[in-house]
Amino acid sequence: MVHILYRLRRSNHLLATSLILWIGGFSGGQLVRATEFRVDTDIYLGAEDRPLASMTSWCTEKRIYDQSDGEDGCITIFDLERREVTLLSPKEKQRTRLSFDQILRFVAATTTRTTELAPVVRFAAAPKFAPQWDEKTQRIALKHELMSYSAKLAVPPDAASAEQYRTFTDWAARLNTLCPGLPPAARLQLNQAIADRQAVPLSVRRTTAAAGGLATDMVSRHAYRWQLSAADTARLAVFDSWANSLQFVDYESFRRSQGAADQRGQ
């Protein structure tokens, strides 16, 4: 995920980051047993045929894993029990860690500083949407002149998966703020609207008002596999090993290393 965010920043497509997906697990105030599934995601700029970025996410009962851009891409692990996020860079052989509370504090501080920023950023910090549901097309829409979402929905095999997915997307939107990205409130409202229908998105289109050359139209497409394969499970075991064995650095050092690696890859 981190690698994708740096690519988007270099391309002046920061607003795409809130399309990235995560998964967690509570329902109606009651703890629900997590299901295990995989989500393959492609992100597109406008009507382009070639993805701007791709990632794979794996949901298990206690952790969510995400890897960007193939087998050598950066990995993000959400530990739902410990309430922390681990970021791994296989290429740089580094890891770092952030607590959920650190992320929330950063989001709160960022939101208070949006008054001097572009109108679309201010709106994302305090959005006003009225969700619109189209039964025929199975689409949910949140519309405003500065920003709008349109999501094609599908019902997963069980309600727990839909609620897991909602928590996943909530924490992704918050984490993306650190990269930096938009304040998460707009995406959180979309997540709530999707969760209210006990659904998951097959695609999400976000349109934003043009400002400073930023992308105005980003699309994510998601393919779900509702059971992990043996190969998936083996790969997650490798990620767990790296989470304990790669060199630990602080978050700012990790970001600098990623930026330098991206520059070398250009």
KOLPAKOL-289983 format. One line per field, with one value per residue (C-alpha): residue number from 1; x, y, z. Coordinates in nm, 4 decimals. Layout:
BEGIN
i: c(NUM ...)
X: c(X ...)
Y: c(Y ...)
Z: c(Z ...)
This chain:
BEGIN
i: c(1 2 3 4 5 6 7 8 9 10 11 12 13 14 15 16 17 18 19 20 21 22 23 24 25 26 27 28 29 30 31 32 33 34 35 36 37 38 39 40 41 42 43 44 45 46 47 48 49 50 51 52 53 54 55 56 57 58 59 60 61 62 63 64 65 66 67 68 69 70 71 72 73 74 75 76 77 78 79 80 81 82 83 84 85 86 87 88 89 90 91 92 93 94 95 96 97 98 99 100 101 102 103 104 105 106 107 108 109 110 111 112 113 114 115 116 117 118 119 120 121 122 123 124 125 126 127 128 129 130 131 132 133 134 135 136 137 138 139 140 141 142 143 144 145 146 147 148 149 150 151 152 153 154 155 156 157 158 159 160 161 162 163 164 165 166 167 168 169 170 171 172 173 174 175 176 177 178 179 180 181 182 183 184 185 186 187 188 189 190 191 192 193 194 195 196 197 198 199 200 201 202 203 204 205 206 207 208 209 210 211 212 213 214 215 216 217 218 219 220 221 222 223 224 225 226 227 228 229 230 231 232 233 234 235 236 237 238 239 240 241 242 243 244 245 246 247 248 249 250 251 252 253 254 255 256 257 258 259 260 261 262 263 264 265 266)
X: c(0.0000 0.2744 0.4444 0.1199 0.0722 0.4172 0.3508 0.0252 0.1962 0.4659 0.1932 -0.0058 -0.2899 -0.3108 -0.6875 -0.6813 -0.5566 -0.8921 -0.9990 -0.7637 -0.9390 -0.9000 -1.0983 -1.1860 -1.4603 -1.7488 -2.1236 -2.3942 -2.1798 -2.1368 -1.8093 -1.8595 -1.6417 -1.4326 -1.4443 -1.1325 -1.1247 -0.9121 -0.9685 -0.7791 -0.7989 -0.7040 -0.7092 -0.7593 -0.7190 -1.0320 -1.1167 -0.7679 -0.7547 -0.4281 -0.4371 -0.2463 -0.1924 -0.2870 -0.2954 -0.4091 -0.5651 -0.6187 -0.8593 -0.8152 -0.9795 -0.7174 -0.5183 -0.5593 -0.2746 -0.2287 0.0467 0.0870 0.2226 0.3042 0.5311 0.7981 0.5568 0.5219 0.3015 0.0665 -0.0626 -0.3520 -0.3454 -0.6992 -0.6187 -0.3124 -0.4662 -0.1593 -0.0395 0.2889 0.4424 0.6953 0.9367 1.0865 1.3153 1.4599 1.4362 1.2695 0.9599 0.7846 0.4780 0.2003 -0.0676 -0.4313 -0.4209 -0.1272 -0.3224 -0.6309 -0.4282 -0.2703 -0.6107 -0.7495 -0.4550 -0.4739 -0.8475 -0.8026 -0.5563 -0.7781 -0.9204 -0.6288 -0.6317 -0.8188 -1.2002 -1.2134 -0.9850 -1.1982 -1.5081 -1.3470 -1.2813 -1.6471 -1.8571 -2.2309 -2.3728 -2.7201 -2.6776 -2.8926 -2.9710 -3.0619 -3.2275 -3.2172 -2.8423 -2.7479 -2.5493 -2.5069 -2.4224 -2.2988 -2.2997 -2.1658 -2.0214 -1.6761 -1.6703 -1.8928 -1.8843 -2.0632 -2.0267 -2.1599 -2.2497 -2.2829 -2.3964 -2.1227 -2.1891 -2.2525 -2.3148 -1.9901 -1.7879 -1.9673 -1.8959 -1.5340 -1.5000 -1.6461 -1.3918 -1.1193 -1.2085 -1.2467 -0.8913 -0.7516 -0.9018 -0.7492 -0.4075 -0.3956 -0.4103 -0.0491 0.0871 -0.0512 -0.4017 -0.7470 -0.9093 -1.0998 -1.4485 -1.5855 -1.4738 -1.6048 -1.9503 -1.9369 -1.8265 -2.1212 -2.3657 -2.2294 -2.2366 -2.5959 -2.6849 -2.4674 -2.2799 -1.9304 -1.8312 -1.7461 -1.6303 -1.5975 -1.5744 -1.4731 -1.4955 -1.3365 -1.3269 -1.0068 -0.7496 -0.3755 -0.3606 -0.4968 -0.6876 -1.0606 -1.1768 -1.0458 -1.1959 -1.1227 -1.2404 -1.2503 -1.2628 -1.3424 -1.2425 -1.4411 -1.1915 -0.8144 -0.6093 -0.3148 -0.0865 -0.2516 -0.2023 0.1632 0.2236 0.0711 0.3050 0.5973 0.4558 0.4252 0.7883 0.9013 0.6982 0.9308 1.2616 1.3122 1.5074 1.2835 1.2940 1.0719 0.7908 0.9631 1.2773 1.0623 0.8922 1.2260 1.3583 1.0493 1.0851 1.4499 1.3625 1.0939 1.3392 1.5868 1.3092 1.2177)
Y: c(0.0000 0.2475 0.1932 0.2736 0.5899 0.7148 0.6393 0.8336 1.1261 1.1457 1.1427 1.4153 1.1738 1.1989 1.1857 0.8257 0.6971 0.6859 0.4157 0.1681 -0.1066 -0.2662 -0.5054 -0.5364 -0.6986 -0.5698 -0.5745 -0.3811 -0.3513 -0.7304 -0.9037 -1.1295 -1.4152 -1.3051 -1.4904 -1.5352 -1.3961 -1.2233 -0.9035 -0.8179 -0.4467 -0.2397 0.1418 0.3393 0.7042 0.8181 0.6040 0.4578 0.0847 0.0170 0.0204 0.2964 0.0622 -0.2880 -0.4655 -0.7821 -0.7898 -1.0916 -1.0948 -1.3352 -1.3428 -1.1345 -0.9602 -0.7971 -0.8090 -0.6003 -0.6107 -0.3579 -0.4116 -0.7816 -1.0057 -0.7403 -0.4665 -0.3126 -0.4903 -0.3466 -0.5574 -0.4449 -0.6271 -0.5963 -0.7409 -0.5273 -0.2237 -0.1483 -0.1353 -0.2855 -0.1676 -0.3912 -0.3151 -0.6390 -0.4495 -0.2244 -0.5057 -0.2697 -0.2588 0.0029 0.0175 0.2623 0.2216 0.2882 0.5705 0.7342 0.7264 0.8760 1.1560 1.2393 1.2446 1.4772 1.7144 1.7145 1.7846 2.0988 2.2380 2.2123 2.5668 2.7034 2.4243 2.3684 2.3592 1.9874 1.9118 2.1210 1.9407 1.5997 1.6963 1.7866 1.6396 1.6770 1.3888 1.2406 0.8811 0.7864 0.4188 0.2866 -0.0537 -0.1319 -0.0797 -0.1731 0.1499 0.3855 0.7494 1.0340 1.3592 1.7108 1.9634 1.9272 1.5491 1.2559 0.8772 0.6093 0.2475 -0.0702 -0.3081 -0.6809 -0.8859 -1.1125 -1.4687 -1.3510 -1.0310 -1.0678 -1.0255 -0.7002 -0.5641 -0.6786 -0.4963 -0.1766 -0.1657 -0.2399 0.0596 0.2861 0.2234 0.2488 0.5938 0.7034 0.5552 0.7170 1.0592 1.0099 0.9773 1.2532 1.2052 1.3494 1.3691 1.0416 1.1725 1.1612 0.8018 0.7067 0.8270 0.6098 0.3135 0.3660 0.3844 0.0563 -0.1127 -0.0042 -0.2288 -0.5160 -0.5060 -0.4714 -0.2665 -0.4223 -0.0829 0.2689 0.5859 0.9093 1.2396 1.5498 1.9135 1.9899 2.1708 2.2090 1.9461 1.6679 1.3822 1.4441 1.0881 0.7690 0.4211 0.1103 -0.2366 -0.5246 -0.9022 -1.1199 -1.4777 -1.5904 -1.8542 -1.8392 -2.0934 -2.2895 -2.0560 -1.7552 -1.8999 -1.9774 -1.6237 -1.4752 -1.6887 -1.5260 -1.1812 -1.2719 -1.3829 -1.0553 -0.8597 -0.9980 -1.0227 -0.7202 -0.4241 -0.1993 0.1755 0.4644 0.5694 0.8801 0.6815 0.4193 0.6847 0.8374 0.4954 0.4328 0.7672 0.6981 0.3507 0.4964 0.7507 0.4726 0.2830 0.5709)
Z: c(0.0000 0.0938 -0.2427 -0.4235 -0.2209 -0.3156 -0.6814 -0.6638 -0.4956 -0.7633 -1.0274 -0.8463 -0.7844 -0.4062 -0.4084 -0.5289 -0.1982 -0.0276 -0.2720 -0.1139 0.0852 0.4292 0.6453 1.0174 1.2252 1.4429 1.3798 1.5599 1.8724 1.8872 1.8104 1.5085 1.3952 1.1021 0.7752 0.5624 0.2111 -0.0494 -0.2484 -0.5685 -0.6505 -0.9541 -0.9476 -1.2679 -1.3567 -1.5379 -1.8411 -1.8842 -1.9584 -1.7786 -1.3970 -1.2244 -0.9295 -0.8155 -0.4812 -0.3098 0.0360 0.2597 0.5517 0.8416 1.1822 1.3633 1.0922 0.7529 0.5020 0.1903 -0.0713 -0.3518 -0.7008 -0.7000 -0.4948 -0.4308 -0.3265 0.0165 0.2703 0.5298 0.8187 1.0373 1.3693 1.5054 1.8490 1.9163 1.7460 1.5403 1.1806 1.0614 0.7349 0.5583 0.2751 0.1390 -0.0994 0.1713 0.4292 0.6752 0.8918 1.1012 1.3221 1.4101 1.6748 1.5899 1.8454 1.6666 1.3426 1.5052 1.6613 1.3267 1.1562 1.4234 1.3911 1.0123 1.0097 1.2200 0.9636 0.6548 0.6686 0.4638 0.2075 -0.1216 -0.1085 -0.1924 0.1030 0.3373 0.2132 0.2650 0.6271 0.6911 0.4085 0.3654 0.1648 0.1255 0.0014 -0.2978 -0.3700 -0.7152 -0.6751 -1.0467 -1.0902 -0.7310 -0.6986 -0.4055 -0.4820 -0.2616 -0.4541 -0.4045 -0.6489 -0.4913 -0.4556 -0.5394 -0.5035 -0.7022 -0.5933 -0.7522 -0.4684 -0.4172 -0.1181 0.0275 0.1470 0.5043 0.6976 0.8924 0.5736 0.4926 0.8402 0.8242 0.4970 0.6431 0.9283 0.6742 0.4591 0.7617 0.8813 0.5291 0.4859 0.8173 0.7408 0.3967 0.5616 0.6710 0.3170 0.2833 0.1509 0.1924 0.5356 0.5840 0.6693 0.3130 0.2603 0.6040 0.5010 0.1881 0.3985 0.6323 0.3411 0.2009 0.5417 0.5940 0.2999 0.4338 0.1044 -0.0411 -0.3474 -0.6810 -0.8022 -0.6629 -0.8699 -0.7038 -0.8851 -0.7369 -0.8405 -1.0319 -0.8183 -0.8623 -1.1363 -0.9148 -1.0712 -1.1001 -1.1600 -0.9974 -1.0224 -0.8156 -0.9169 -0.6706 -0.7203 -0.4168 -0.3389 -0.0381 0.0727 0.1143 -0.0780 0.0580 -0.1385 0.0247 0.3721 0.3006 0.1778 0.4920 0.7015 0.5175 0.5940 0.9625 0.9631 0.8065 1.0604 1.3287 1.1421 0.9139 1.0482 1.2589 1.1855 1.2922 1.0600 0.9194 0.8375 0.6686 0.4527 0.3534 0.2527 0.0423 -0.1300 -0.2108 -0.3414 -0.5661 -0.7051 -0.7845 -0.9621 -1.1956)
